Every structure is written in C-alpha cells, then in structure tokens.
Amino acid sequence: MSIKLNVSGRIFLVQKDILCRSQLFTNMFADCDTIDDEIMIYRSSKLFEHVYAYLLDDKYPYPKKYYGELDYYLVSYKMQSLFDPITRLRSTIEDDKEEIKSSIVDVVDAINETKHCVKNICSDVAVRDKQIDVECPVMGCTSRCMLPVCDEHRGQCCHHYDWDNYRCPNPIDEHEIYCYCHNDEL
C-alpha cells in the first residue's frame, strides 16, 4: 500500500512498510486505521529525500550534519555509521600523505642515483681528457688525439725513415698504428 506524503509541497509516494521503519509513522498508523488523502509534513523536502533514502537502505551514506531529521522522524541510527565528509577527507589526506612520502623517497633515490651516474660520467670524461692529451706518434705531428693517431694520419703506417722523412706506404686499419711489416719490429 502506497502512502502519499506532502512534505512542504513536494509529493512523495511511499510504501507503508518503508515508512513503518520510522517510529513516528509507526505511531501515526497505530493511531489511525485509514488515511484518506495525504499526510502533510512541514519539514524540508530536500532533507526528507535523505531520510527516505536511509529508510530504504540503512547503508545509504546519510549526511551526519542532518542527523536531527532522523531524530525528528524517530529513525534509529548509529552515529558512527552516518556519513561524515570531513572524516572521509581526513582519511583521503592520510592516504595521500603516505603516497606523497613514498613518491618523495622514490625521487630522492632517483636523484642520488643520478648524482652517482653524473659522478661516474665526470670521472670518465676526466680519463678521456687525459687520453686526449696524447701526442700523435707520427714524427713532426703535434696534433693531440685520444686515438692512437690523429685524424690526419689515421690509416697510414707511422713507421718512418729518419734520413729523408720517408714514411711507410703500407695501408693499415684506422685503429692500428703500424702496418703488419713494422708491427713486428716493435
């Protein structure tokens, strides 16, 4: 059986058994057997929406700040089960704090790892700088290069004959200094 409720001008059609979950309506129905038209209630219809939703399902996140309406309609409830957005926000903030702390630790670890890598790169560059300071072995060449021979003489045998500055004509690989004939002389 549906009951017509007029809550401050807003009409709600509600099942009688749902309304009987409220002690106010249970007492009202006990006093009168039949309801001819509608029941008039002069309370906030917006707040009654929450009360009605809570009567339908006690798991409904009823706003804690409106618990006075539950008291008016004589609906039993547990205060700690009512929805409190501030408590929810505090919980969210605590979760976010932990996530931020974890992220900060990850960032600090990444920075330390980057510092370590930069330190290694700097030491590698220092070693290369020392290697660059090697003179080309070709007699009379003052070029400095980190390779065995400078760019100008790469691919040529570095063996030369002192008496006329004649160099060996044998071709070699770029990473070698002497050809196969003169490599044995060393």
C-alpha positions in Angstrom: 0.0 0.0 0.0 1.4 3.4 -1.1 1.0 6.4 1.1 1.0 9.9 -0.3 3.3 12.3 1.7 3.2 16.0 1.1 6.5 17.3 2.6 6.3 21.1 2.3 4.5 21.0 -1.0 6.5 18.1 -2.5 4.7 14.9 -3.0 6.3 11.5 -2.2 4.5 8.2 -2.9 6.0 5.8 -0.3 5.2 2.2 0.6 3.7 1.9 4.1 6.1 -0.8 5.2 9.1 1.5 4.3 7.5 4.4 6.4 6.9 2.0 9.3 10.7 1.8 9.7 10.3 5.2 11.3 8.8 5.2 14.8 7.0 8.4 14.0 5.0 6.8 11.2 4.5 3.6 13.1 2.9 5.5 15.9 0.8 7.6 13.5 -0.5 4.5 11.7 -1.3 2.8 15.0 -3.5 5.8 16.0 -5.5 5.9 12.7 -6.6 3.0 10.7 -7.2 4.7 7.3 -5.5 7.6 5.5 -8.0 9.2 3.1 -5.9 11.8 1.2 -2.3 12.6 2.1 -0.1 13.2 5.1 1.1 16.8 5.4 4.6 17.3 6.9 6.0 20.8 7.3 9.7 20.0 7.1 12.4 20.3 4.4 11.6 18.1 1.4 15.3 18.1 0.5 16.2 16.6 3.9 13.3 14.2 3.7 14.9 12.8 0.5 17.9 11.8 2.6 15.6 10.3 5.3 13.7 8.4 2.8 16.8 7.1 1.1 18.1 6.0 4.6 14.7 4.3 5.3 15.1 2.4 2.0 18.7 1.3 2.7 20.4 1.8 6.0 23.8 1.6 4.1 22.9 4.9 2.5 25.6 7.5 3.3 23.3 9.7 5.3 25.0 13.1 6.0 26.0 13.3 9.6 25.1 17.0 9.8 21.4 16.2 9.1 21.1 13.7 12.0 18.4 16.0 13.5 16.0 15.0 10.8 16.4 11.3 11.7 15.7 12.3 15.3 12.5 14.1 14.2 11.2 11.1 12.3 12.3 8.8 15.1 14.5 6.7 12.9 17.0 4.7 14.8 20.7 5.0 13.7 24.2 4.7 14.9 26.0 8.0 15.0 29.3 6.5 13.8 27.6 4.9 10.8 26.5 8.3 9.4 28.4 9.8 6.6 30.9 12.5 7.6 32.7 14.1 4.7 35.3 15.6 7.0 36.3 12.1 8.3 36.4 10.9 4.7 38.6 13.8 3.7 40.9 13.2 6.6 41.2 9.6 5.6 41.9 10.6 2.0 44.5 13.1 3.1 46.3 10.5 5.2 46.3 8.1 2.3 47.6 10.9 0.0 50.3 11.8 2.6 51.6 8.3 2.6 51.6 8.2 -1.2 53.5 11.6 -1.4 56.0 10.4 1.2 56.6 7.3 -0.9 57.0 9.4 -4.1 59.4 11.7 -2.3 61.6 8.8 -1.3 61.5 7.5 -4.9 62.5 10.9 -6.2 65.3 11.2 -3.7 66.6 7.8 -4.6 66.5 8.7 -8.3 68.4 12.0 -7.6 71.0 10.0 -5.7 71.3 7.5 -8.5 71.6 10.4 -11.0 74.3 12.0 -8.9 76.2 8.7 -8.8 75.9 8.4 -12.6 77.0 12.0 -13.2 80.0 11.4 -10.9 80.9 8.3 -13.0 80.5 10.2 -16.2 82.6 13.1 -14.9 85.4 10.7 -13.9 85.1 9.0 -17.4 85.4 12.4 -19.0 88.4 13.2 -16.9 90.1 10.0 -18.0 89.2 10.8 -21.7 90.6 14.3 -21.2 93.9 12.7 -20.1 93.8 10.4 -23.1 93.2 13.3 -25.5 96.4 14.8 -24.3 98.3 12.0 -26.2 100.6 13.2 -29.0 100.3 11.6 -32.4 103.2 9.2 -32.9 104.0 10.4 -36.4 107.3 12.3 -36.4 106.7 16.0 -36.5 102.9 15.9 -35.9 101.8 18.0 -32.9 98.1 17.0 -33.0 96.6 15.7 -29.9 94.1 12.9 -30.0 92.6 10.2 -27.8 93.1 7.7 -30.5 96.5 6.1 -31.3 97.0 8.5 -34.2 95.4 11.8 -35.1 92.7 12.3 -37.8 95.3 13.5 -40.3 97.4 10.3 -40.1 94.8 7.7 -39.4 95.0 4.8 -41.9 98.8 5.3 -42.5 101.7 3.4 -41.1 103.6 5.5 -38.5 107.0 3.9 -39.4 109.2 6.5 -40.9 112.8 6.5 -42.1 114.7 9.3 -40.3 117.2 10.1 -43.1 114.7 11.5 -45.6 111.4 11.7 -43.6 110.0 8.9 -45.8 107.0 7.1 -44.4 105.9 3.5 -45.0 103.4 3.3 -47.8 101.6 0.2 -46.5 97.8 0.8 -45.7 96.5 -0.1 -42.3 93.2 -0.2 -40.4 92.1 3.0 -38.7 92.6 1.6 -35.2 96.2 0.5 -35.8 99.4 2.5 -35.7 101.8 0.3 -37.7 101.4 -2.0 -40.6 101.9 -5.7 -40.3 105.6 -5.4 -41.5 106.6 -2.8 -38.9 104.4 -4.1 -36.1 106.9 -7.0 -35.6 109.8 -4.5 -35.3 108.3 -3.1 -32.1 
